């Protein structure tokens, strides 16, 4: 008995369709794959949501380009962290501090 495919490729490279019919966006950041459900099964709606996700993803990855990123320290700072887990914990704390400052 042949196995059923869970994921189906689409015409768009960053878009895959689950066997349930839902569409998911895929992108890469820092060598890591990022997935996001587009919460629709309609291809026309998916194209617009994918474009929006990719725009937001590029902004997050590039860090706005004007030096006003959400990070407390840049990766070139002497106090930058060695492991991804430490960076994620630090970013989490920075996000909370930014919320408290509002």
N, C-alpha and C positions, 0 to 999 in steps of 0.2 A: 504494500500500500504506500503510495507516494506521500511525502510530507507536504502539508499545505504551507504556503509562504505566509509569513506574518507581515512583511513589509513589501510594498510594491513601488518601484521607481516611477517617477513622473518625468515630464518634459523638462521641468526646472530642476537644476542640480541640487539645490538646497531644500527640496521638498520631497517628502515621502508620504505614502498613503498606507495606513494600517488596514488590516483585514476587516476591521469594524467599519471602515469608511472614513474615519477621521484623518485629517491631514496634520503632519508635523513638520516643523522647520528644523533644519540642522545647520549649525555654523561652527566654526572653530575659533578658539581664542587661547593663545599661549600653548598650543599643542594639545588642547583638550577639546573634546566635542561637546557642544551645547545643544540641547534639544528643547523645543517648546511646542506644546500642543496649540494649534491654531483654532481649536474648538469649533470646527465646522466640517461638514462633509461636502460642501458645494465648492466646486473648483473656481468659479468666478470670484467668490468671496475670499477664497484662499489666496489668490494672486495678490490682492490688495493687502491682506494681513501679512503675507510673507514680505512684501516690500517694506511695510512698516517695521516689522521685526528686524530685517536686515539693516535698515537705517539706524534703528536704536542700538543694535549690536555693534555696528561700526563706531558709533559715538562712544559707547562704553569702552570698546577696545582701544580707541585712539586717545581717550581721556580728554576730549573736547579740543585739544590742540592749543589752547590759550593759557595753559598753566593753571587753570581753575578746576582741577579735577577733584573728585571726592576723596582721594587718598590723602592721608595725613603726611606720609613720607613717600617720595618717589623711589623707584627700584634702584636708582643710582646713589641714593643717600647712604652714608656710611653705616647708619643704623638699620638698613634694610634687612629683612629676615631671610633665613636660609631655607626653611621648609615651607611648602605650600600651606600646611596646616597652621603654621605660625602666622603667615600672611593673612589667611582667611580669618583667624581669630582677631588679629589686629584690625582688619577692615571692619569686622563686626562691631568692635568697640568704638571705632571711629564713627561709624554710622549712628550708634547710640549717642555719642557725644554731640554729633551734629544735630540730632533731634532735640537734645536737651537744651542746646544753645538757641533754638528757635523760640 
